[in-house]
Amino acid sequence: RSVPYYHEALKLSVDFALSHLADGDKVIDLGSSTANTLISLYTQSLVDLRLIGIDNSIFMIEQAQKKIRAYDADIELIHG
């Protein structure tokens, strides 16, 4: 339940992705969990991205949906 340096790894991943993404690009997060990466991309991106999260846990999808609604983010979630 605890990942060492999780927040640092998330920041590095998001910063790297944002430096390579352009308007209209699609990001698919496999194993999106509670959508932290996608929400970070959504809140920090200066371009319009299509964000999709896929997770095999319905509980994680439900938690992610709550967070996405709180941010009023345009993120698609798929249970699979």
N, C-alpha and C positions, 0 to 999 in steps of 0.2 A: 504493500500500500504506500510505501514511501520510496521514491526514486531519488537517489543522490544527484544533486545538481539539476533537478528537474527544471526549475525556472530559468537557469542559465542555458540549458540545452534548448528549451523552448524559444528563448530570445534569439539564440544563434540561428536556429532553424528558420524562424520567421524573418529575421534580418536577411539571411541568405536567399530565401525564397523571394522576398520583396525586391531584392536587387536584380532578379532575373525575370520577373513577371511583367507583362504588358497588359494594356487595356483589353478586356475580353478573354483573357486566358482562363482556362479551367484548372482548378486544383481539386484533386481527389485525395482525401485522407483516409487510407485504409487502416482500420482499427482506431477510429476517431475518438473513442471513449466519450468523454463529456464535452468534446468539441473545443477544448482550450486552444489548440493550434489554429483552427478555423476562425474562431472568434478573434484571436490576436491578428490574424491576417485581415479580417474584415475591418477591425477598428484602426489598423495602422496603414492600410493600403491607400495610396493616392489615386489608384486606378480601379476601374470596375472589373471585378473578378467573379467568375462563377465558382462557388465553393460548394463542395459535396463531401459529406462524411459518410463512411460506411462502417458499421460495427455489427458484430454478431450477437451482442448482448442487448436485449430489449430494455433492460434497466438503464444501461448507459445511454441508449437512444432517448429514453424518457428524460433523463437528467439533462442531456444535451439540449433537448427541445425547450426545457424550462429556461436554461441559460440563454439560448438563442432568442426566445421571446423577450427576456429581460433587456437584451441589447437591441431588440427590434432589427435583428440581423437577417439578411437574405442568404440563408444557408440551407441547403437541401440535405436531409438525412435519410439514409437507407439502412434498413435492417437486413443484413445478409452476411 
